[in-house]
Amino acid sequence: MTIEFTEENIYELEPSDLVLSDRVAGRMYTDPEIFEQEMAKIFEKTWVWVAHDSELPKAGSFKTTYVGRQPVIVSRDRKGAVHTMLNRCRHRGATVCETRTGQVNGFTCPYHAWSYGLDGALRGLPYPDGYEGIMDKKVMGLKKLRTESYNGMIFATFDHDAEPLEDFLGDVKQWIDLFMAQGGGYPIKVIGTFRFTFRGNWKIQLENTTDGYHFPIVHRSWMATVDAETAEMMSFMTDPASVTHALGNGHSVMQMVPEHTDLAADDGSEPLQPRFDGLVADLRAKGVPEEDVRKLVHSMHGTGFNLNLFPNVSMSISFFRTLRPVSVNETVIEHIAIGPDGPPEIVDRVNQERMRAHENFQGPFGFGTPDDAEGWDRVQRGSVGGPELPIMVNRGFAREAQNDAGWPTSHSTDETGMRSAYHQWKDMMADD
């Protein structure tokens, strides 16, 4: 039986009934009770991205972040192992670290000085005589999350019985490998982060990464500023080779510029864009071999695809984007710039150019982020009206088909990626 959303039933339906094959209920953006269930059933049950390996470069390196709404610390111990721990003292609940990144020997609660190692183990506490015979320090370390990584991408989950990370990623792994090849022959590293908040539900942004339909409309002001080569590269609306694949487990990839999917496949025939002439000259002046100059500069535009990993991270052309749900109508976004990690005399100039390009589109005064955020805000404001009216995700539904790899596939302007994410959402929100 097909469910219809009506004024009479929209608030009576179970969350899993709010996702249909080609539409979802706007209530999913506005219902605080659904948001609470999402935190428990999704963000505390599946793999959530917490860091890139380059953010923890040495023993004692750490990063504070969140898994859902719960504050965590990601740290590297003296043996090189990475740990994710709840940022909450086991004594009276205070956070033990308030710094975003750094390097330490351990973590000490400022309230009563309980101290913890880089692996979260309780190391010491003042005036221990009051605890003799009533507490075992071995079981009072910081609560630990299960932590696994793939190709530098570090994930954590509260569910210690969750499937292995590599199984959860599945066919996404080959796309991560392609994305990580944009270092021009070097590994990649995080080179800067821009954080902002929008007044909307987290799923609105989740939809955006593989929404090619909005790009020439929302970002027309940016398109008007770029050179002819870039404009041609990003004119994918009418290119039949530009497609979106659903990769399973809510993941998807949108190939806007298919010929730039595999940067290692560069045969040298495509001219380097003239806007990089200054960078090319600088690299040549430093004695960088011509082949390496081409690799670095050819990789400047990133990959030709956006990879969306359910539920909280995307690898978008040349940067990471993460989302953090705060409330049903508030979400924190981080745009994380990346670049090659190599000899400073070579990569510093490259990364300077990459940061300028990142700021031009993703930065707070860039052409992309403000326009996107305005759109997300408006969706939240509008979805409060007509609660029985669905959010449509049916574009390309009739032309979606499986490709040779078995991935549901349609055009890059179609909503295949959104349907994939909401299918995963429906499965995870079901009571069974």
KAVENSUL-V922468 format. One record per helix or strand. SS is the DSSP state (~ for helix, > for strand). FROM is the first residue (numbers start at 1). TO is the last residue. If there is no record, write none. Layout:
ss=(SS & SS)
from=(FROM & FROM)
to=(TO & TO)
//
This chain:
ss=(~ & > & > & ~ & ~ & > & ~ & > & > & > & > & > & > & > & ~ & ~ & > & > & ~ & ~ & > & ~ & ~ & ~ & ~ & > & > & ~ & ~ & ~ & ~ & > & > & > & > & ~ & ~ & > & ~ & > & > & ~)
from=(15 & 19 & 23 & 27 & 32 & 48 & 53 & 61 & 70 & 82 & 101 & 107 & 115 & 122 & 128 & 137 & 144 & 153 & 165 & 172 & 187 & 202 & 212 & 220 & 228 & 243 & 251 & 258 & 263 & 274 & 290 & 305 & 313 & 319 & 330 & 344 & 369 & 390 & 397 & 401 & 408 & 416)
to=(18 & 19 & 25 & 30 & 43 & 52 & 55 & 67 & 76 & 86 & 103 & 108 & 116 & 124 & 131 & 139 & 150 & 157 & 169 & 183 & 198 & 208 & 218 & 223 & 233 & 248 & 255 & 260 & 265 & 285 & 301 & 309 & 316 & 327 & 341 & 361 & 383 & 392 & 399 & 402 & 411 & 429)
//
